[in-house]
């Protein structure tokens, strides 16, 4: 099936996607607190990938403030776009199509990047491709690699935890997802209990490497075959912390024990999905895919006959390169220039 797109002004039909060569996708991404732009060749080769982080701005609040994030995107987006173009060594007229994140994410933030991509599409009369942020995380596995479907993908991020069967570049099925807290949310909440800086996930991961992961036995939620639940685990950690004074709190051991049960739960569900669907390839995706313990446990499965893949660290967290890859491979995309952003998963 051909992936056909129309230019907004001249109505020229352009075929984009696998099998087509020398296709340049220029993408923007502003779903949360990173202002990003990237230029990708044929869905895989990264010509440029620019990310301006807002972590230092939001750190004093301990959480992303949507209004602050949106204003910062407005101040930064044009600079990031131009830097991405310069680093790629291209002219805008060379671009095959422009793409931007439609959602999910913070509405005010999403509007900045998406409207920038739409504007470039109109100015240069190139097709516009709106991309689902979550599917783009899956497509991060295609960047700078030859990894391809079919595979089981574990998507773990700050706001989402999903097990996805990827049958082809454009066909996917969600097998299970979190019923409450996402993995990233659980990490951030536990990190706050331990007094770690924002964003808590990387700090907790580092601290856990110094602790005894057998010290505390935290519970695993009993939910469906492929679903997840981490709110009970978070509560168990809270109760454990309350058993100690602030001076005696065994932070490293709690972090290590927490990370142990999380990584084991994720691996068990992913392996169950792979075995039941008779698929020997497993991929990680999302910001939490950069976690050292999770990556270690998953890549150990290569000794058991599985092929395991994870994006480079720079492509795990939010970036525009994955948006461009999603656009090229037509993974949950929209061709409608009038499409509106959405905050929650569709």
Long-range contacts (C-beta under 8 A, 24 or more apart in sequence): 3-170, 3-330, 5-97, 5-127, 5-129, 5-335, 6-127, 6-335, 7-125, 7-126, 7-127, 8-121, 8-122, 8-125, 8-127, 8-128, 8-337, 9-122, 9-125, 10-125, 12-125, 14-96, 14-97, 14-126, 14-127, 16-96, 16-97, 16-127, 16-129, 16-327, 16-328, 16-330, 17-43, 17-169, 17-328, 17-329, 17-330, 18-43, 18-169, 18-328, 18-329, 23-96, 23-97, 23-328, 24-88, 24-90, 24-94, 24-95, 24-96, 25-95, 25-96, 25-97, 25-98, 25-99, 25-129, 25-324, 25-325, 25-327, 25-328, 26-84, 26-85, 26-92, 26-95, 26-97, 26-98, 26-99, 26-117, 26-120, 26-324, 27-98, 27-99, 27-100, 27-117, 27-131, 27-320, 27-321, 27-323, 27-324, 27-327, 28-77, 28-80, 28-81, 28-98, 28-99, 28-100, 28-101, 28-113, 28-114, 28-116, 28-117, 28-320, 28-323, 29-100, 29-101, 29-113, 29-133, 29-136, 29-318, 29-319, 29-320, 29-322, 29-323, 30-73, 30-77, 30-101, 30-105, 30-109, 30-110, 30-112, 30-113, 30-114, 31-101, 31-103, 31-104, 31-105, 31-106, 31-109, 31-110, 31-113, 31-133, 31-318, 32-64, 32-69, 32-105, 32-106, 32-109, 32-158, 32-318, 33-57, 33-58, 33-64, 33-69, 33-72, 33-109, 34-317, 34-318, 34-319, 35-72, 35-73, 35-76, 35-77, 35-80, 35-112, 35-113, 36-80, 36-113, 36-318, 36-319, 36-320, 36-323, 37-77, 37-80, 37-81, 37-83, 37-84, 37-85, 37-320, 38-84, 38-319, 38-320, 38-321, 38-323, 38-324, 39-84, 39-85, 39-87, 39-88, 39-90, 39-95, 39-324, 40-143, 40-321, 40-324, 40-325, 40-328, 42-328, 43-139, 43-142, 43-324, 43-325, 43-328, 43-329, 44-142, 44-143, 44-144, 44-145, 44-146, 44-325, 45-144, 46-143, 46-144, 46-321, 47-87, 47-88, 47-89, 47-90, 48-83, 48-84, 48-85, 48-86, 48-87, 48-88, 49-84, 49-314, 49-315, 49-319, 49-320, 49-321, 50-80, 50-83, 50-84, 50-87, 50-320, 51-80, 51-314, 51-317, 51-318, 51-319, 51-320, 52-76, 52-79, 52-80, 55-198, 55-199, 58-198, 59-197, 59-198, 61-198, 62-192, 62-198, 63-198, 64-106, 66-106, 66-107, 66-108, 66-109, 67-108, 69-106, 69-108, 69-109, 70-106, 70-108, 70-109, 70-111, 70-112, 73-109, 73-112, 73-113, 74-112, 77-112, 77-113, 77-116, 78-116, 81-116, 81-120, 84-320, 92-120, 92-123, 92-124, 93-124, 95-120, 95-124, 95-126, 96-126, 96-127, 97-121, 97-126, 97-127, 97-128, 97-129, 97-327, 98-124, 98-126, 98-127, 98-128, 98-129, 99-128, 99-129, 99-130, 99-131, 99-323, 99-324, 99-326, 99-327, 99-333, 100-128, 100-130, 100-131, 100-323, 101-130, 101-131, 101-133, 101-136, 101-323, 102-130, 102-131, 102-132, 102-133, 102-334, 102-339, 102-340, 102-341, 102-342, 103-132, 103-133, 103-341, 103-342, 103-343, 103-344, 103-345, 103-346, 104-132, 104-133, 104-134, 104-159, 104-160, 104-342, 104-343, 104-344, 104-345, 104-346, 105-133, 105-341, 105-343, 106-343, 107-341, 107-342, 107-343, 110-341, 110-343, 111-341, 114-341, 118-337, 121-337, 122-337, 127-335, 128-335, 128-337, 129-327, 129-333, 129-334, 129-335, 130-333, 130-334, 130-335, 130-336, 130-339, 131-323, 131-326, 131-327, 131-331, 131-332, 131-333, 131-334, 132-326, 132-331, 132-332, 132-333, 132-346, 133-318, 133-323, 134-160, 134-162, 134-332, 134-345, 135-172, 135-326, 135-331, 135-332, 135-333, 136-322, 136-323, 136-325, 136-326, 136-331, 137-285, 137-286, 137-322, 138-164, 138-166, 138-172, 138-283, 138-285, 138-326, 138-331, 139-322, 139-325, 139-326, 139-329, 139-331, 140-285, 140-311, 140-315, 140-316, 140-319, 140-321, 140-322, 140-325, 141-283, 141-284, 141-285, 141-309, 141-310, 141-311, 142-325, 142-329, 143-311, 143-312, 143-315, 143-321, 143-322, 143-325, 144-312, 144-315, 145-309, 147-281, 147-283, 147-309, 150-279, 150-281, 151-279, 151-281, 151-282, 151-283, 151-307, 151-309, 152-270, 152-273, 152-274, 152-277, 152-279, 152-281, 152-282, 152-283, 153-282, 153-283, 153-284, 153-285, 154-266, 154-269, 154-270, 154-282, 154-283, 154-284, 154-285, 154-289, 154-298, 155-285, 155-286, 156-182, 156-183, 156-184, 156-266, 156-284, 156-285, 156-286, 156-287, 156-288, 156-289, 156-291, 156-294, 157-182, 157-183, 157-184, 157-285, 157-286, 157-287, 157-288, 158-182, 158-184, 158-185, 158-188, 158-199, 158-201, 158-287, 158-288, 159-184, 159-185, 160-286, 160-345, 161-228, 161-230, 163-226, 163-269, 163-270, 163-273, 165-273, 165-277, 165-279, 166-283, 169-329, 169-330, 169-331, 170-329, 170-330, 170-331, 170-332, 172-331, 172-332, 175-226, 175-273, 175-277, 176-224, 176-225, 176-226, 176-227, 176-228, 176-269, 176-273, 177-227, 177-228, 178-227, 178-228, 178-229, 178-230, 179-223, 179-227, 179-228, 179-229, 180-229, 180-230, 180-231, 181-229, 181-230, 181-231, 181-234, 182-230, 183-228, 183-230, 183-262, 183-266, 183-288, 184-286, 184-287, 184-288, 185-230, 186-230, 186-231, 186-233, 186-234, 186-262, 187-262, 187-288, 189-234, 190-234, 190-237, 190-254, 190-255, 190-258, 193-237, 193-238, 193-241, 194-241, 194-249, 194-251, 194-254, 194-255, 195-251, 201-287, 201-288, 201-291, 202-290, 204-255, 204-258, 204-259, 205-259, 205-291, 205-292, 205-293, 207-251, 207-252, 207-255, 207-256, 208-252, 208-255, 208-256, 208-258, 208-259, 208-293, 209-256, 209-292, 210-252, 210-256, 211-250, 211-251, 211-252, 211-253, 211-254, 211-255, 211-256, 211-257, 212-252, 212-253, 212-256, 212-257, 213-253, 213-256, 213-257, 213-259, 213-260, 214-257, 214-260, 215-250, 215-253, 215-254, 215-256, 215-257, 216-240, 216-253, 216-254, 216-257, 216-258, 217-257, 218-257, 218-258, 218-261, 219-261, 220-261, 220-264, 220-265, 221-265, 225-269, 225-272, 225-273, 225-276, 226-269, 226-272, 226-273, 228-265, 228-266, 228-269, 230-262, 233-258, 233-261, 233-262, 259-291, 259-293, 260-293, 262-294, 263-291, 263-293, 263-294, 263-296, 263-297, 264-297, 266-294, 266-297, 267-294, 267-297, 267-298, 267-301, 270-298, 271-301, 274-306, 280-305, 280-306, 280-307, 281-306, 281-307, 281-308, 281-309, 282-306, 282-307, 282-308, 282-309, 283-308, 283-309, 283-310, 284-308, 284-309, 284-310, 284-311, 284-316, 285-310, 285-311, 285-316, 286-316, 287-316, 287-317, 287-318, 288-316, 289-316, 290-316, 290-317
